Amino acid sequence: MKENDRIVKLQDFFNFDSKEPINRLAYTEADLEYKVKVINKMQELGMKITIDKAGNICGTIELGNNPTKTFAMGSHTDSVYNGGQYDGPVGVIVALQTTEEMIRRKNCNGILKVVIYACEESSRFGNACVGSKYLSKKLSEDDFEKYFDKKAQERGEIITLKSEIDKAREYLKEHVRGIEEVERIFDEVDYSLEAHIEQYESLYKKAKKTGEPTIGIIDSVGSAFRLKYNVKGETNHSGSTPMKKRRNPADTVGYIGLKVRKLGKKWEKEGLGRASQLIMSTIDDKGSLNQIAPEARGAIDFRLIGENTSENALEEFRKIKEKAYKKFKTEITEETVSTGSPAITSKKLNSKIEGICEELNINYYKMPSYPGQDTGYIPARKKTMIFIPSTEGSHNPNESTTKESIENATQVFTCLAEDLLIERKIDKFKVDVNSLNQEDKQSNKNKPKQQDKKVELKKEIMNIVR
């Protein structure tokens, strides 16, 4: 479909010539204003709008005769501080354009949902994917009282996640006609699809090299396992204490950091994730260069993909910790900050996308998403995700993609949705044919009529396949 013929136009949501920073923090007025723009397009397409207790927003439309299968497509609209305009909204607009295309084709038999998942970025409240975690019941409404706006806290102000969700819900009720409040926008869907810009530049470099359309098919969505650890040693004068006699906690943290980096590089080669030392700080050193601090702290960010688990990451850390103890004779205690498991996407859906890309002459690459995404938490029987090329990574004003890349994502999702819907119709006819065959075995009565019915059904199936 040509851009000018669409109800949902890319230029309504993106300025492809701009590098202005975006500060659309979750539940702020800037984020809500953008959401209202999206909702207006949902309603132009004839979608019913719901909002749940986490602030997730969903536009729903039923197409076809007696639809049963449910398709959720979408992403988030909130940004990091001084972020870019594509990280998140691309997936929402691709979902809207896919829905518009399916409505126009008039061959859809399904329930389509376009979703804006709430508070995907952790920038404001220190917790990522709030909306999708709520849908998967990994966060409850009571948990919303536990998280605070970090910038507000620095100013001495207390603003809870719960209070901002409530404000956002009231704002949307005032600015959106007919919005319905629900507990959750859905409990489970049959299919979940998400498009997103890549958060590095590997696809962009491949596309630039070949000069051809390119997407990434995500086979695993990463999960963060984070821990902090504390090291106690012995304070001493650096000039008078021989190296062998020192119990320097800073040495321990440095050693752990190098070993964690080595582990991360090994995991990356094996397709299991990444790991890095985040911070190191000494305690009570009084700023003196000749004093060995008695205590130090460190933190580690493990990014797990594939079959890797938080339990495995903790086991690997404890091996490193044991070696550090033997080498430096310092006491090391750990504290788990966050835990999670990677999500494996649907092989069936990924295989279908591969076939679609081959038909559309789009290059595809199977790859993981190391950063966490809403897709990792969405409760769906089958789910998948695609990346489109971007420059300058993501989470900064320079992140960029092209109209063509977004249009390719819409084309892929439209073909996938259509393929899945036609497949459901074929399954229905298969049941009808099997039923007729069973009747043949029980009775030979009216055999000519049954034969005619089977021939008609088979013809109808072949017409759908074509």
C-alpha positions in Angstrom: 0.0 0.0 0.0 1.3 3.5 -0.9 2.0 5.8 2.0 -0.4 8.5 0.9 -3.2 6.0 0.7 -2.8 4.9 4.4 -4.7 6.1 7.4 -1.6 5.4 9.5 1.2 7.4 7.9 4.8 7.2 9.1 5.3 11.0 8.9 2.5 11.4 11.5 4.8 9.8 14.1 8.4 10.2 12.9 10.5 13.1 11.7 13.2 11.3 9.6 15.2 14.5 9.3 15.4 15.2 13.0 18.1 14.3 15.6 16.4 16.1 18.5 16.5 14.2 21.8 13.3 12.6 23.0 12.3 12.8 26.6 9.1 10.8 26.6 9.5 9.2 30.1 6.9 6.6 31.1 3.6 8.1 32.3 4.7 11.7 31.7 2.5 14.1 29.7 4.9 13.8 26.7 4.4 10.0 26.7 0.6 10.3 27.2 0.3 12.9 24.3 2.1 10.5 22.0 -0.2 7.6 23.1 -3.3 9.7 22.4 -2.0 10.2 18.8 -1.7 6.4 18.4 -5.1 5.8 20.0 -6.7 8.3 17.6 -5.5 6.1 14.7 -6.7 3.0 16.4 -10.1 4.5 16.6 -10.0 5.6 13.0 -9.4 1.9 12.1 -12.5 1.0 14.2 -10.7 -0.5 17.1 -12.1 -0.7 20.7 -9.7 0.8 23.3 -8.9 -0.6 26.7 -6.4 0.3 29.4 -5.4 -1.9 32.3 -4.1 -1.3 35.8 -0.4 -1.1 34.7 -1.3 1.5 32.0 -1.0 -1.0 29.1 -3.2 0.2 26.2 -4.8 -2.1 23.6 -6.8 -1.5 20.5 -8.9 -4.5 19.5 -10.8 -5.3 16.3 -12.5 -8.6 15.3 -12.4 -9.5 11.6 -14.0 -12.3 9.7 -16.8 -14.7 10.6 -16.6 -16.1 14.2 -12.9 -15.2 14.8 -11.2 -17.1 17.6 -7.4 -16.7 17.2 -5.9 -13.6 18.9 -2.9 -11.7 17.5 -1.1 -9.1 19.7 1.2 -6.8 17.9 3.0 -3.8 19.4 5.8 -2.3 21.5 6.3 0.7 23.7 6.3 4.5 23.3 8.2 5.6 26.4 11.9 6.7 26.0 15.0 7.0 28.1 16.3 10.4 29.1 17.5 12.2 25.9 16.7 9.2 23.8 15.8 8.7 20.1 12.4 8.7 18.3 12.4 5.1 17.0 13.2 2.8 19.9 9.7 1.5 20.8 7.3 3.4 18.6 8.5 1.6 15.4 6.9 -1.6 16.7 3.6 0.2 17.6 3.3 1.9 14.1 4.2 -1.4 12.3 1.4 -3.1 14.2 -1.1 -0.3 13.3 -0.1 -0.4 9.6 -0.3 -4.3 9.6 -3.8 -4.0 11.1 -4.9 -1.5 8.5 -3.6 -3.7 5.7 -5.5 -6.8 7.1 -8.7 -4.8 7.3 -8.3 -3.7 3.7 -7.6 -7.2 2.4 -10.9 -8.5 3.9 -9.6 -12.1 4.1 -8.8 -12.0 7.9 -10.5 -14.3 10.4 -9.0 -13.3 13.7 -9.0 -10.9 16.6 -6.2 -8.3 16.1 -4.8 -6.4 19.0 -2.4 -3.4 18.7 -0.7 -2.9 22.1 1.3 -0.1 23.7 3.1 -1.8 26.5 3.6 0.5 29.5 6.9 1.6 30.9 9.3 -0.6 29.0 12.3 1.6 29.8 13.8 1.4 33.3 15.1 5.0 33.3 12.4 6.6 35.4 11.5 3.9 38.0 14.5 1.5 37.8 12.3 -1.4 36.6 12.0 -2.3 32.9 9.1 -3.9 31.0 6.6 -3.0 33.7 3.5 -3.5 31.5 4.5 -6.8 30.0 5.7 -8.1 33.4 2.2 -7.2 34.8 0.6 -9.2 32.0 2.7 -12.2 32.8 2.0 -11.7 36.5 5.6 -11.2 37.4 4.6 -7.8 38.8 1.4 -7.2 40.8 -0.5 -4.0 41.5 0.9 -4.0 45.0 4.4 -4.1 43.6 3.8 -0.7 42.0 4.1 1.0 45.4 7.7 -0.3 45.7 9.2 1.7 42.9 10.0 5.4 42.9 10.9 8.1 40.4 14.7 8.2 40.8 15.1 11.9 39.7 12.3 13.0 42.0 14.0 11.2 44.9 17.2 13.2 44.2 15.1 16.4 44.7 13.7 15.0 47.9 10.3 14.3 46.3 8.4 11.0 46.6 6.6 9.9 43.5 5.6 6.2 43.3 5.1 4.1 40.2 1.5 3.5 41.4 0.7 7.2 41.7 1.9 7.9 38.2 0.0 5.0 36.7 -3.2 6.3 38.3 -2.5 9.8 37.0 -1.9 8.4 33.5 -5.1 6.4 33.6 -7.1 9.6 34.6 -5.5 11.6 31.8 -6.4 9.1 29.2 -10.0 8.8 30.4 -10.3 12.5 30.0 -8.6 12.7 26.5 -9.9 9.5 24.9 -13.6 8.9 24.2 -14.9 5.4 25.0 -11.8 4.0 26.6 -12.6 1.1 28.9 -10.8 0.2 32.1 -9.9 -3.5 32.6 -7.9 -5.6 35.0 -5.5 -6.7 32.2 -5.8 -6.0 28.5 -5.4 -9.8 28.0 -4.4 -12.9 29.9 -3.0 -14.8 27.0 -2.9 -14.5 23.2 -2.3 -17.1 20.5 0.4 -15.1 18.7 2.5 -12.1 19.8 4.6 -10.2 17.2 7.0 -7.2 17.9 9.1 -5.2 15.6 12.0 -3.1 17.0 15.1 -1.2 15.8 18.3 -3.1 16.4 20.1 -1.7 19.4 23.5 -2.1 17.8 24.6 -1.6 14.1 25.2 -5.1 12.8 22.1 -5.2 10.5 22.8 -1.7 9.3 26.4 -2.8 8.3 25.1 -5.9 6.5 22.5 -3.8 4.7 25.0 -1.2 3.7 27.4 -3.9 2.4 24.8 -5.7 0.3 22.6 -2.7 -0.6 19.6 -4.9 -0.1 16.6 -4.9 2.4 17.6 -6.6 5.7 15.9 -7.8 8.9 16.9 -9.8 12.0 14.8 -12.7 13.2 15.1 -12.9 17.0 15.5 -16.5 18.2 16.1 -15.6 21.9 15.3 -12.5 24.0 17.8 -11.8 26.7 17.2 -11.5 30.4 19.3 -9.5 32.9 20.6 -11.2 36.1 22.3 -8.6 38.3 24.1 -8.9 41.6 26.1 -6.7 43.9 28.9 -7.9 46.1 30.8 -6.6 49.1 34.5 -7.3 49.8 36.1 -6.9 53.3 39.9 -6.8 53.6 42.3 -5.1 55.9 43.2 -1.4 56.1 47.0 -0.7 56.0 49.7 1.7 54.9 50.6 1.0 51.3 54.3 1.9 51.9 54.9 -0.3 54.9 52.8 -3.3 53.9 54.5 -5.9 51.7 52.5 -7.1 48.6 52.2 -10.6 49.9 50.7 -9.4 53.2 48.1 -7.2 51.8 44.4 -8.0 51.9 43.3 -5.3 49.6 39.5 -5.5 48.7 40.1 -3.2 45.6 42.5 -5.9 44.2 39.7 -8.5 44.7 37.1 -6.3 42.9 39.6 -5.7 40.0 40.3 -9.4 39.7 36.6 -10.4 39.7 36.0 -7.7 37.0 38.6 -9.2 34.7 37.3 -12.8 35.2 33.7 -11.7 34.6 34.8 -10.0 31.4 36.5 -13.2 30.3 33.4 -15.2 31.1 31.3 -12.7 29.1 33.5 -13.1 26.0 33.3 -16.9 26.3 29.5 -16.8 26.6 29.2 -14.5 23.6 31.1 -17.0 21.5 28.9 -19.8 22.7 25.6 -17.9 22.2 24.8 -17.8 25.9 25.0 -14.1 26.7 27.4 -11.4 28.0 28.7 -10.3 31.4 30.4 -7.2 32.6 31.6 -5.5 35.8 29.5 -2.3 36.2 30.9 -0.4 39.2 33.7 -0.5 41.7 34.0 1.6 44.8 36.2 1.6 47.9 34.8 2.5 51.3 36.5 4.6 54.0 39.7 5.2 52.0 39.5 9.0 53.1 40.9 9.9 49.7 44.4 9.0 50.7 46.6 7.3 48.1 48.8 5.6 50.8 45.9 3.9 52.6 44.6 0.5 51.7 40.8 0.7 52.0 39.2 -1.9 54.3 36.2 -2.4 52.1 35.1 -2.3 48.4 32.0 -3.0 46.4 31.3 -4.2 42.9 28.3 -5.0 40.8 27.8 -7.3 37.8 25.4 -7.3 34.9 24.8 -10.7 33.4 22.9 -10.7 30.1 21.6 -14.2 29.5 20.3 -15.6 26.2 19.4 -19.1 24.8 19.3 -21.8 27.4 21.4 -20.0 30.0 19.8 -19.4 33.4 20.3 -17.1 36.5 21.2 -20.2 38.5 24.0 -20.9 36.1 25.3 -17.3 36.2 25.3 -17.4 40.0 27.2 -20.7 40.0 29.8 -19.2 37.6 30.2 -16.1 39.8 30.7 -18.2 42.9 33.5 -20.1 41.1 35.2 -16.7 40.5 34.5 -15.6 44.1 36.2 -18.8 45.4 39.3 -18.2 43.3 39.4 -14.5 44.5 39.2 -15.6 48.1 42.1 -18.0 47.7 44.2 -15.4 46.0 43.5 -12.3 48.2 42.2 -13.7 51.5 39.3 -11.2 51.5 35.7 -11.9 52.6 33.2 -11.7 49.8 29.4 -11.6 50.2 26.9 -11.3 47.4 23.3 -9.9 47.0 21.0 -10.7 44.0 19.5 -7.5 42.6 17.3 -8.9 39.8 16.8 -12.3 38.2 15.1 -13.6 35.1 15.3 -16.2 32.4 15.8 -15.7 28.6 12.7 -16.2 26.4 13.0 -18.6 23.4 10.9 -17.4 20.4 8.7 -19.7 18.3 10.6 -21.8 15.8 7.5 -22.2 13.8 6.9 -18.5 13.4 10.6 -17.8 12.8 10.5 -20.4 10.0 7.5 -18.8 8.4 9.2 -15.4 8.5 12.3 -16.9 6.8 10.0 -18.1 4.0 8.3 -14.8 3.7 11.6 -12.9 3.5 12.8 -15.3 0.7 9.6 -14.5 -1.2 10.0 -10.8 -0.7 13.7 -10.8 -1.4 14.6 -9.5 2.0 17.9 -10.7 3.5 17.4 -12.1 7.0 19.7 -13.1 9.8 18.9 -15.2 12.9 20.1 -13.4 16.0 19.5 -12.9 19.7 18.4 -9.7 21.4 20.8 -9.2 24.3 18.8 -6.4 25.8 15.5 -7.4 27.4 12.3 -6.7 25.5 8.6 -6.8 26.2 8.5 -10.0 24.0 10.4 -11.8 26.7 7.4 -11.5 29.1 4.2 -11.3 27.0 2.0 -14.3 27.7 1.5 -15.9 24.3 1.3 -19.5 23.0 3.7 -18.5 20.2 5.7 -15.3 19.9 8.5 -13.8 17.9 10.2 -10.6 17.2 12.1 -8.9 14.4 14.8 -6.2 14.3 15.2 -3.6 11.6 18.5 -1.9 10.9 19.4 1.2 12.8 22.5 3.5 12.9 24.1 4.8 16.1 22.6 2.0 18.2 19.7 3.1 20.3 18.8 5.1 23.4 20.4 8.3 22.0 19.2 11.1 19.7 21.3 9.9 16.8 19.5 6.5 16.5 18.1 6.3 13.1 16.3 4.0 10.6 14.6 4.4 7.3 11.1 4.5 6.0 11.9 1.5 3.8 13.1 -0.6 6.8 9.8 0.2 8.7 7.8 -0.6 5.5 9.6 -4.0 5.2 8.7 -4.9 8.7 5.0 -4.1 8.0 5.1 -6.2 4.9 6.6 -9.1 6.7 4.1 -8.9 9.6 1.2 -8.6 7.1 2.3 -11.7 5.2 2.8 -13.6 8.5 -0.7 -12.6 9.8 -2.3 -13.6 6.5 -0.4 -16.9 6.4 -1.6 -17.8 9.9 -5.2 -16.8 9.3 -5.4 -18.8 6.1 -3.9 -21.7 7.9 -6.7 -21.7 10.5 -9.3 -21.8 7.7 -7.6 -24.8 6.1 -7.5 -26.6 9.5 -11.3 -26.1 9.8 -11.9 -27.7 6.4 -9.6 -30.6 7.2 -11.9 -31.4 10.2 -14.9 -31.2 7.9 -13.3 -33.7 5.4 -12.3 -36.1 8.2 -15.9 -35.9 9.5 -17.2 -36.9 6.1 -14.7 -39.8 5.8 -16.0 -41.1 9.2 -19.5 -41.0 7.9 -18.5 -43.0 4.9 -17.3 -45.8 7.2 -20.5 -45.9 9.2 -22.9 -45.9 6.3 -22.9 -46.1 2.5 -26.2 -44.2 2.4 -26.3 -41.0 0.3 -22.7 -41.8 -0.9 -23.0 -39.8 -4.2 -24.1 -36.7 -2.2 -21.2 -37.1 0.3 -18.7 -37.5 -2.5 -20.0 -34.2 -4.1 -19.6 -32.4 -0.7 -16.0 -33.7 -0.4 -15.1 -32.6 -3.9 -16.5 -29.1 -3.1 -14.5 -28.8 0.1 -11.3 -29.8 -1.5 -11.8 -27.3 -4.3 -12.4 -24.6 -1.6 -9.2 -25.5 0.2 -7.1 -25.4 -3.0 -8.5 -21.9 -3.8 -7.5 -20.7 -0.3 -4.0 -22.1 -0.6 -3.6 -20.4 -4.0 
